[in-house]
């Protein structure tokens, strides 16, 4: 890279260019987002940590030189790298793996002659490169943009990762928009002697439209990028819906069935919780089934198949780092095979993957909800009766709160990941009552 005239920049220079001064939260806590850096530790070698990096970039030193430090080109609210906390996207970063010397020469030639869009920076990752395309303006990560951004990034990956840029052109890593990448200055896959280095290729900054235009025959519709998420209310009356959608009316209104017949639908927090378990608790012997469980939780939470696949491949490097036997590596083929669960009967998978099954197959301890062996309905009935009796003894509601508040509280303790809708359906309380006492 140096021979071709592309200067190497320090980690602080790189991240200052990516997140210009004033774009992150200051010491005065001015309400802006922060960078979240993650230190991943193989099983048995310490716990995974996350560091908040504000506008000073001081905490960046926590992951410079680290064995496995990740930073996504995104700012977050809060202290953790989660989709719910994601605030703004500052760059589109593309991972191209299995890049040999000739493949690197091909890439540089294509960047130079305009065949491929020239990145702002090219970063070494050990066995490949990360192409960073800095954005002219950060993109607000509204929830309604997720599928569009994922679709655009996938098309861009397939454009850049090809038979001229990679030794394995048929095995692109389709990473999601929230993916973290090895921190510049941290260790690469090849160890401490080969740190991750950043080389500046241009002063270019792009829009998502520029990226789309660089992909031949790209059909991704970016019109949603100018729209903020809206909750649209149905304009149909219940009588009109009954006439237009008789099957829906019979199942949802008359019979009171849940949205997905035959399966239980969970809060997306359950899916994010399991992703964290893969990083922190899954060990050798449970890696394959942890991806199958990801599929099951994704289906239960209504996550799109595209996102489940992207998330699954994002764990490949971490799960392979757990390998303690040269005859038992964890490969892309293992992920691909585990993802076949998505092609099976979705209803069967989401119901078969019980807490006990997932715990047994993945070796991750998942404590059951504490109901002392009773079914949930019985447990709540006893709780309500006990509360009513105690209220009668004292002549007033305990703690000055109505007993319905206690019902909601008891239900939430038994269902930490449950939704308001679940609570309404299972307790029989009115919607306004559950909403009133939810917090």
C-alpha positions as CSV (number, residue, x, y, z in Angstrom):
1,X,0.0,0.0,0.0
2,X,2.8,2.4,0.8
3,X,4.5,1.6,-2.5
4,X,1.4,2.6,-4.3
5,X,1.3,5.9,-2.4
6,X,-1.4,5.2,0.1
7,X,-0.3,6.6,3.5
8,X,-0.9,4.6,6.7
9,X,-2.8,6.6,9.4
10,X,-2.8,6.0,13.1
11,X,-5.9,4.6,14.9
12,X,-6.7,8.0,16.4
13,X,-6.4,9.7,13.0
14,X,-8.6,7.1,11.4
15,X,-11.4,7.3,14.0
16,X,-11.2,11.0,14.3
17,X,-11.7,11.2,10.5
18,X,-14.6,8.7,10.7
19,X,-16.2,10.5,13.7
20,X,-15.3,14.2,13.3
21,X,-14.7,16.3,16.4
22,X,-18.1,17.3,17.9
23,X,-20.0,14.4,16.4
24,X,-19.8,12.3,19.6
25,X,-21.0,13.1,23.1
26,X,-18.8,15.5,25.0
27,X,-17.8,15.5,28.7
28,X,-20.8,17.8,29.3
29,X,-23.2,15.0,28.1
30,X,-24.8,17.0,25.4
31,X,-27.1,14.2,24.2
32,X,-25.1,12.9,21.2
33,X,-24.2,9.3,20.6
34,X,-21.0,7.5,21.5
35,X,-18.8,4.8,19.9
36,X,-19.1,1.4,21.5
37,X,-15.9,-0.8,21.4
38,X,-16.2,-4.5,22.3
39,X,-13.4,-6.7,23.7
40,X,-14.2,-10.3,22.9
41,X,-12.6,-13.0,25.0
42,X,-12.5,-16.7,24.0
43,X,-14.2,-19.1,26.5
44,X,-12.3,-19.4,29.7
45,X,-10.1,-16.3,29.1
46,X,-12.1,-13.6,30.7
47,X,-15.4,-11.9,30.0
48,X,-16.4,-9.8,27.1
49,X,-16.3,-6.1,27.8
50,X,-17.8,-3.0,26.1
51,X,-16.2,0.4,26.3
52,X,-18.0,3.8,25.7
53,X,-15.8,6.1,23.6
54,X,-16.9,9.8,23.7
55,X,-15.7,12.7,21.6
56,X,-12.3,12.8,23.4
57,X,-11.5,9.3,21.9
58,X,-9.6,8.6,25.2
59,X,-11.1,5.2,25.7
60,X,-10.0,4.1,22.3
61,X,-6.8,3.0,23.9
62,X,-8.7,0.2,25.6
63,X,-8.9,-1.7,22.4
64,X,-5.8,-0.5,20.5
65,X,-3.4,-3.5,20.7
66,X,-6.2,-5.7,22.0
67,X,-6.4,-9.4,20.9
68,X,-9.9,-9.1,19.6
69,X,-11.4,-5.6,19.6
70,X,-14.4,-4.6,17.5
71,X,-15.8,-1.1,16.6
72,X,-18.7,-0.6,14.2
73,X,-18.9,2.6,12.1
74,X,-22.0,3.6,14.2
75,X,-22.8,5.8,17.1
76,X,-25.0,4.5,19.9
77,X,-27.1,5.8,22.8
78,X,-26.5,3.9,26.0
79,X,-23.6,1.7,27.0
80,X,-24.0,-1.4,24.8
81,X,-23.7,-2.3,21.2
82,X,-27.3,-3.3,20.4
83,X,-29.6,-2.6,17.5
84,X,-32.0,-0.8,19.8
85,X,-29.3,1.6,20.9
86,X,-28.0,2.3,17.4
87,X,-28.2,6.0,16.5
88,X,-26.3,7.0,13.3
89,X,-24.4,5.2,10.6
90,X,-21.1,7.1,9.6
91,X,-19.7,4.7,7.0
92,X,-20.6,1.6,5.0
93,X,-17.8,-0.9,5.7
94,X,-17.4,-4.0,3.5
95,X,-15.4,-7.1,4.6
96,X,-13.6,-8.9,1.8
97,X,-11.8,-12.0,3.1
98,X,-9.2,-14.4,1.6
99,X,-7.4,-11.6,-0.2
100,X,-3.9,-12.6,-1.5
101,X,-1.3,-10.3,-3.0
102,X,-2.7,-10.6,-6.5
103,X,-6.3,-10.1,-5.4
104,X,-5.1,-6.9,-3.6
105,X,-3.5,-5.7,-6.8
106,X,-6.7,-6.4,-8.7
107,X,-8.7,-4.4,-6.2
108,X,-6.4,-1.4,-6.3
109,X,-6.5,-1.5,-10.1
110,X,-10.3,-1.5,-10.1
111,X,-10.5,1.3,-7.5
112,X,-8.1,3.3,-9.7
113,X,-9.8,2.8,-13.1
114,X,-13.4,3.3,-11.7
115,X,-14.6,-0.3,-12.2
116,X,-15.2,-0.3,-8.4
117,X,-16.1,2.6,-6.2
118,X,-12.9,3.9,-4.5
119,X,-13.1,3.6,-0.7
120,X,-12.1,6.3,1.7
121,X,-9.9,3.9,3.6
122,X,-8.7,0.3,3.0
123,X,-8.0,-1.5,6.3
124,X,-6.0,-4.8,6.6
125,X,-7.7,-7.5,8.7
126,X,-5.1,-10.2,8.6
127,X,-6.4,-12.4,5.8
128,X,-8.5,-9.8,4.0
129,X,-9.4,-6.2,3.9
130,X,-12.2,-3.9,5.1
131,X,-13.2,-1.2,2.6
132,X,-14.6,1.8,4.4
133,X,-16.9,4.2,2.5
134,X,-17.3,7.3,4.7
135,X,-20.7,9.0,4.4
136,X,-21.2,12.7,3.7
137,X,-23.9,12.9,6.3
138,X,-24.6,10.2,8.9
139,X,-27.7,8.2,8.3
140,X,-30.3,8.1,11.1
141,X,-30.9,4.4,12.0
142,X,-34.6,4.4,12.2
143,X,-36.1,0.9,12.6
144,X,-37.9,1.2,9.2
145,X,-34.6,1.5,7.4
146,X,-33.1,-1.8,8.5
147,X,-34.2,-4.0,5.7
148,X,-33.3,-1.4,3.0
149,X,-29.9,-0.8,4.4
150,X,-29.3,-4.6,4.7
151,X,-30.4,-5.1,1.2
152,X,-28.1,-2.4,-0.1
153,X,-25.1,-3.6,1.8
154,X,-25.6,-7.2,0.6
155,X,-25.7,-6.0,-3.0
156,X,-22.5,-3.9,-2.4
157,X,-20.7,-6.9,-0.8
158,X,-21.6,-9.2,-3.7
159,X,-20.3,-6.4,-6.1
160,X,-16.9,-6.1,-4.3
161,X,-16.3,-9.7,-3.2
162,X,-15.8,-11.5,-6.5
163,X,-13.4,-13.8,-8.4
164,X,-10.9,-11.1,-8.9
165,X,-10.8,-9.8,-5.3
166,X,-11.0,-13.0,-3.2
167,X,-9.5,-16.5,-3.4
168,X,-12.9,-17.8,-2.3
169,X,-15.3,-15.8,-4.5
170,X,-18.3,-18.0,-3.7
171,X,-18.1,-17.6,0.0
172,X,-18.9,-13.9,0.7
173,X,-19.7,-12.9,4.3
174,X,-23.0,-11.1,4.2
175,X,-22.7,-9.1,7.3
176,X,-25.4,-6.8,8.7
177,X,-25.4,-3.1,8.9
178,X,-24.7,-3.2,12.7
179,X,-21.6,-5.4,12.3
180,X,-18.5,-4.4,14.2
181,X,-15.0,-4.7,12.6
182,X,-11.6,-5.3,14.1
183,X,-10.4,-2.0,15.6
184,X,-7.6,-0.3,13.7
185,X,-4.5,-0.8,15.8
186,X,-5.8,-4.0,17.4
187,X,-4.4,-7.5,16.6
188,X,-5.4,-9.1,13.3
189,X,-6.4,-12.7,12.9
190,X,-2.7,-13.4,12.4
191,X,-1.7,-12.3,15.9
192,X,0.2,-9.5,17.7
193,X,2.9,-9.3,15.0
194,X,0.3,-8.3,12.4
195,X,-1.8,-5.4,13.7
196,X,-4.8,-4.0,11.8
197,X,-3.6,-1.1,9.7
198,X,-5.6,1.7,7.9
199,X,-4.5,3.2,4.6
200,X,-6.1,6.3,3.3
201,X,-7.2,5.9,-0.4
202,X,-9.1,9.2,-0.9
203,X,-10.8,12.1,0.6
204,X,-14.1,10.9,-0.8
205,X,-17.3,10.8,1.2
206,X,-20.4,9.3,-0.3
207,X,-24.2,9.1,-0.1
208,X,-26.1,5.9,-0.1
209,X,-27.3,6.9,-3.6
210,X,-23.6,7.0,-4.7
211,X,-23.1,3.5,-3.5
212,X,-26.3,2.3,-5.2
213,X,-25.2,3.9,-8.5
214,X,-21.9,2.0,-8.3
215,X,-23.7,-1.3,-8.3
216,X,-24.9,-2.3,-11.9
217,X,-28.7,-3.1,-12.1
218,X,-29.2,-2.5,-8.4
219,X,-32.9,-2.5,-7.6
220,X,-32.8,-1.4,-4.0
221,X,-35.5,1.3,-3.4
222,X,-33.9,4.1,-1.3
223,X,-37.0,6.2,-1.1
224,X,-37.7,5.0,2.4
225,X,-34.5,6.8,3.5
226,X,-36.3,10.1,3.4
227,X,-39.3,8.9,5.5
228,X,-39.4,8.7,9.3
229,X,-41.2,5.6,10.7
230,X,-44.9,6.1,11.2
231,X,-47.5,4.0,12.9
232,X,-50.3,3.9,10.5
233,X,-53.8,3.3,11.9
234,X,-56.2,1.2,9.9
235,X,-58.9,3.2,8.2
236,X,-61.2,0.2,8.2
237,X,-63.9,-0.2,10.7
238,X,-64.3,-3.6,12.4
239,X,-67.4,-4.4,10.4
240,X,-65.6,-3.5,7.1
241,X,-62.6,-5.7,8.1
242,X,-65.1,-8.6,8.9
243,X,-66.4,-8.4,5.3
244,X,-63.0,-8.0,3.6
245,X,-61.0,-10.5,5.8
246,X,-63.4,-13.1,7.2
247,X,-60.7,-15.6,8.1
248,X,-58.7,-13.0,10.0
249,X,-61.9,-11.8,11.8
250,X,-62.8,-15.4,12.8
251,X,-59.3,-16.2,14.1
252,X,-58.3,-12.9,15.7
253,X,-61.6,-11.4,16.9
254,X,-64.0,-14.3,17.4
255,X,-61.5,-16.9,18.6
256,X,-58.9,-14.5,20.0
257,X,-55.9,-16.4,18.5
258,X,-52.4,-14.9,18.5
259,X,-51.0,-13.4,15.3
260,X,-49.0,-16.5,14.4
261,X,-51.2,-19.5,14.7
262,X,-49.5,-22.5,16.4
263,X,-46.4,-20.5,17.6
264,X,-45.8,-18.0,20.4
265,X,-44.6,-14.5,19.4
266,X,-42.0,-12.9,21.6
267,X,-40.5,-9.5,22.1
268,X,-37.4,-8.9,20.0
269,X,-35.4,-8.4,23.2
270,X,-35.4,-12.2,23.5
271,X,-33.5,-12.5,20.2
272,X,-31.0,-9.8,21.2
273,X,-30.6,-11.6,24.6
274,X,-29.6,-14.8,22.8
275,X,-27.1,-13.0,20.6
276,X,-25.4,-11.8,23.7
277,X,-25.4,-15.4,25.1
278,X,-23.6,-16.6,22.0
279,X,-20.8,-14.0,22.6
280,X,-20.5,-14.6,26.3
281,X,-21.5,-18.2,27.2
282,X,-21.5,-20.6,24.2
283,X,-18.6,-23.0,24.3
284,X,-17.1,-25.7,22.1
285,X,-19.7,-28.4,21.8
286,X,-22.6,-26.0,21.6
287,X,-21.5,-23.7,18.7
288,X,-23.6,-25.4,15.9
289,X,-26.7,-25.6,18.0
290,X,-26.3,-22.0,19.1
291,X,-26.9,-21.0,15.5
292,X,-29.9,-23.3,15.3
293,X,-31.2,-21.7,18.5
294,X,-30.6,-18.2,16.9
295,X,-32.9,-19.4,14.0
296,X,-35.5,-20.5,16.5
297,X,-35.5,-17.4,18.6
298,X,-35.5,-15.3,15.4
299,X,-38.7,-17.0,14.2
300,X,-40.3,-16.7,17.6
301,X,-39.6,-13.0,17.5
302,X,-40.6,-12.3,14.0
303,X,-37.1,-11.5,12.7
304,X,-36.6,-11.6,9.0
305,X,-34.7,-14.5,7.5
306,X,-32.2,-12.1,5.9
307,X,-31.3,-10.6,9.2
308,X,-31.0,-14.0,10.9
309,X,-28.6,-15.2,8.3
310,X,-26.5,-12.0,8.6
311,X,-26.4,-12.3,12.3
312,X,-25.4,-15.9,12.1
313,X,-22.4,-15.3,9.9
314,X,-21.4,-12.3,12.1
315,X,-20.7,-14.9,14.9
316,X,-18.4,-17.0,12.7
317,X,-15.1,-15.4,13.7
318,X,-15.9,-15.4,17.4
319,X,-17.1,-19.1,17.5
320,X,-14.0,-20.2,15.5
321,X,-11.8,-18.4,18.1
322,X,-13.1,-20.8,20.7
323,X,-11.5,-23.8,18.9
324,X,-9.3,-25.8,21.2
325,X,-8.7,-28.8,18.9
326,X,-7.2,-28.6,15.4
327,X,-9.6,-31.3,14.3
328,X,-12.7,-29.4,15.4
329,X,-12.7,-26.0,13.7
330,X,-15.9,-24.1,13.3
331,X,-16.4,-23.1,9.7
332,X,-18.7,-21.3,7.3
333,X,-20.0,-24.7,6.3
334,X,-21.1,-25.3,9.9
335,X,-23.0,-22.0,9.9
336,X,-24.5,-22.7,6.5
337,X,-25.6,-26.2,7.6
338,X,-27.2,-24.8,10.9
339,X,-29.1,-22.2,8.9
340,X,-30.9,-25.0,7.0
341,X,-33.2,-24.9,10.0
342,X,-34.8,-21.9,8.3
343,X,-35.8,-24.1,5.4
344,X,-37.6,-26.6,7.6
345,X,-41.1,-26.2,9.0
346,X,-40.9,-22.9,10.8
347,X,-43.8,-23.7,13.0
348,X,-42.1,-27.0,14.1
349,X,-38.7,-25.4,14.7
350,X,-40.1,-22.5,16.8
351,X,-42.1,-24.9,19.0
352,X,-39.5,-27.7,19.2
353,X,-36.8,-25.3,20.4
354,X,-38.0,-25.3,24.0
355,X,-35.9,-23.8,26.8
356,X,-34.9,-27.3,27.9
357,X,-33.9,-28.3,24.3
358,X,-31.8,-25.2,23.7
359,X,-30.1,-25.5,27.2
360,X,-29.3,-29.2,26.5
361,X,-27.9,-28.7,23.0
362,X,-26.0,-25.5,23.5
363,X,-24.7,-26.1,27.1
364,X,-25.9,-22.6,28.0
365,X,-27.8,-22.5,31.3
366,X,-31.3,-20.9,30.9
367,X,-33.1,-20.6,34.2
368,X,-36.8,-21.3,34.0
369,X,-39.4,-18.8,35.1
370,X,-40.0,-19.2,38.8
371,X,-43.5,-20.4,39.4
372,X,-42.8,-23.1,42.0
373,X,-43.8,-25.8,39.6
374,X,-47.2,-24.3,38.9
375,X,-48.7,-23.3,35.6
376,X,-48.7,-19.6,34.9
377,X,-52.5,-19.2,35.2
378,X,-52.5,-21.1,38.5
379,X,-49.5,-19.1,39.8
380,X,-51.2,-15.7,39.0
381,X,-54.5,-16.9,40.4
382,X,-52.8,-17.8,43.7
383,X,-50.9,-14.5,43.7
384,X,-54.2,-12.5,43.2
385,X,-56.0,-14.4,45.9
386,X,-53.1,-13.9,48.4
387,X,-53.1,-10.2,47.7
388,X,-56.8,-9.9,48.1
389,X,-56.7,-11.8,51.5
390,X,-53.9,-9.6,52.8
391,X,-55.8,-6.5,51.6
392,X,-58.9,-7.6,53.6
393,X,-56.8,-8.2,56.7
394,X,-55.3,-4.7,56.6
395,X,-58.5,-3.0,55.4
396,X,-56.7,-1.4,52.5
397,X,-54.7,-2.1,49.4
398,X,-51.1,-3.1,50.1
399,X,-48.6,-0.2,49.6
400,X,-51.6,1.9,48.6
401,X,-51.7,0.3,45.2
402,X,-54.6,-1.5,43.5
403,X,-54.4,-5.3,43.3
404,X,-54.4,-5.1,39.5
405,X,-51.0,-3.4,39.7
406,X,-49.7,-6.4,41.6
407,X,-51.1,-8.8,38.9
408,X,-49.1,-6.9,36.3
409,X,-46.0,-6.9,38.5
410,X,-46.3,-10.7,39.2
411,X,-46.8,-11.4,35.5
412,X,-43.7,-9.3,34.5
413,X,-41.6,-11.1,37.1
414,X,-42.6,-14.4,35.6
415,X,-42.2,-13.2,32.0
416,X,-39.2,-10.7,31.9
417,X,-39.2,-10.7,28.1
418,X,-43.0,-10.7,27.7
419,X,-44.9,-7.9,25.9
420,X,-47.9,-5.8,27.0
421,X,-50.0,-7.8,24.5
422,X,-48.9,-11.1,26.0
423,X,-49.8,-9.7,29.5
424,X,-53.3,-8.6,28.3
425,X,-54.0,-11.9,26.7
426,X,-52.8,-14.1,29.6
427,X,-54.2,-12.1,32.6
428,X,-57.5,-11.0,31.1
429,X,-56.9,-7.4,32.3
430,X,-58.0,-4.5,30.2
431,X,-55.5,-2.9,27.9
432,X,-55.6,0.5,29.7
433,X,-55.0,-1.3,33.0
434,X,-51.9,-3.2,31.8
435,X,-50.5,0.0,30.2
436,X,-51.2,2.0,33.4
437,X,-49.2,-0.3,35.7
438,X,-46.6,-1.6,33.2
439,X,-43.8,0.5,34.6
